[in-house]
Amino acid sequence: MLSARQIIALVTAAFLTTSAIAAGGADYPPSNIDRDNIQSLQRGAANFMNYCSGCHSAEYVRYNTIGKHLELSEQQLIDNLMFNAEKTFETINVNMPMDDAVTWFGAAPPDLTLTARSKSADYIYNFLKGFYIDEEQTHGVNNRWLAGTSMPHVLGELQGYQRAVYDEKVGEDGSVTRTFVEFEQAIPGQLDPEAYDEFVRDTTNFLAYIAEPVRSERRKLGVWVIMFLTLFGILAYMLKKEIWKDVK
Ligand code: HEC
C-alpha cells in the first residue's frame, strides 16, 4: 500500500507535469503578456483588425464575445473592429480568396484563433519580432523562428527593418558554422523598439485571449472545484476513521 505521503507526492508530480506541458514553448524568450489587462487586449484587438485581419481569419470567435470580455459597447465594436462584418454575432472572416493568397504569398495565411494554443503566445510574440532582411527571399525578409516564411513583414513600417548578426566559426575542415548573435536595426520604423515591443505584446495578448476566451471564468470556477475537493477529501477521511475505528 502507498502511504499518504507517497500519494501526495504522486498527485503533486502529476499536477506539475501537466502544468509544465500546458505552459509549453519554453524555448522562446517570454512575451510577458498580461491576460487580465483589458486595455492591452483592446489595443491588441485593434492591432489585429488593422494589421492582420486582411489576410488572417479568426473563425472561431464572435465579435459580440470579444465585446463582452473586452468591455466594449456595440457601437465601439462596430466603429473600431468590425471592418469585415455587419452583425456582431459574426466571426472574424477574411475577404481574400485563399486560392489567390496561395498564388500571392506561396502559402495560405492560417486561421489564427487557436495559434496561441498550438504554438504558444511566446512563439507568436517572437515570430512578429523575428523578421530580418534577406534579399534571397521572395518578400526580401526571412524570419528567425520560421525560416523561409511566406508571410511578408507586414509590420515593417512600424518596426523598420533589422539585420541578423552572426558569429562565424571556421572549422578545421574549412566548414563554416554560423550562430545567431543579435538583430541590429538597419532601417528605422515609425515606432521605437520599446513601442514596437508593446505593439507586439498587445497583439499577442489578444491572440492568446481568442484562443481561450473563457479562461478567466474557468480559473474562477477551478478555485471552487479545488476547495470543494479538499473539503470533501477531509470529510471522507474523517468518515473512514469513524467507520473503521472499532475494527482492528
Ligand atoms: C499580407 C498577408 C498577411 C498579413 C497582413 C499577416 N500575415 Fe501572418 N501569415 C501570412 C502567411 C502567408 C502565412 C503563412 C506563412 C508560412 O507558412 O510560411 C502567415 C503565417 C502567420 C503565422 C503562423 C506562423 C507559423 O509558425 O505557422 C502567424 C502566427 C501569423 N501569421 C501572425 C500574423 C499577425 C499577428 C499578423 C498581424 C500583425 C499577420 N500575421 C499579418 C500572411 C499574412
Boltz pocket constraint, residues with backbone or C-beta under 6 A from the ligand:
constraints:
  - pocket:
      binder: B
      contacts: [[A, 47], [A, 48], [A, 51], [A, 52], [A, 53], [A, 54], [A, 55], [A, 56], [A, 101], [A, 105], [A, 107], [A, 108], [A, 109], [A, 110], [A, 112], [A, 115], [A, 119], [A, 124], [A, 127], [A, 128], [A, 145], [A, 146], [A, 148], [A, 149], [A, 150], [A, 151], [A, 152], [A, 154], [A, 155], [A, 203]]
      max_distance: 6.0
